[in-house]
Each structure stands twice: as C-alpha cells, then as structure tokens.
Amino acid sequence: MADYANFRQRLDAVLRTLDVKQVSEFLIAEKQWQPGQPADPEYAMWMMIAGTPTLRNLHTQAHAWLVSHGHEQDAKIFTRGDKQTEARGTKKKRR
C-alpha cells in the first residue's frame, strides 16, 4: 500500500504540470503505459486529472478541455460525481 501511495503522490505531482510529455514519460517509466499508448495521451491525462480528488483545483480546467475537445459525455461523468459528493457532504444526519 505504501508503494501505491508513493506512486500516486508522484503521479499527482506530474499531472499538476499539465505537461502531457512529462505524464507520458513518467507512466512509461513506471510501466503503466507503453510507448505509443494510449493513442491520445492528452485525453488520458485530462481524464486522470478530472477523476483525481486531490487535483480538485484542476477539475474546472479538465472539464473545459474535455468539452472543448469533443468529450462532453466524459466530462459530464465527473461533473455529476462532484455534485453528488458535494450533496452528500451537506446532508444533515437524521437521529
């Protein structure tokens, strides 16, 4: 578990650069991707950003990128998820 946590922290740091080349190089070095895969690494990077709770400050930017590049349905998945999370957090517990 510590290995995954370490990997995740390093991945998040690379994702924060918003540099698809750095993200791709990191994931290839970590044996998560292979050269030339995925076919659209920029799309994959923005999807990872959109789906990562610790990168919440980049979610609006990820959503905008996804929508502007024809991935509106994918963007909606994450938007819906954020709203559900927020709604759950504001509900009062019944006794």
C-alpha angles and dihedrals in degrees: 000000000000089000091055092047090051092048091048093051091050092046091050090051091052092045089053089063089065085214109137091196092056091045092050094047091049094050092046091050089050090050092241093116134027125223108279093018134137095038091225108032093173091058090047091051093052091046090053090049092048091050098046115095092200090059094055091131088065097046095095090051091047091049091050092049093048093049094045091052097051099265098114094137091054091047090052091057091061095039090053091048093053091050092049091049091049092047092050091051093054099049116109117233116243120227 
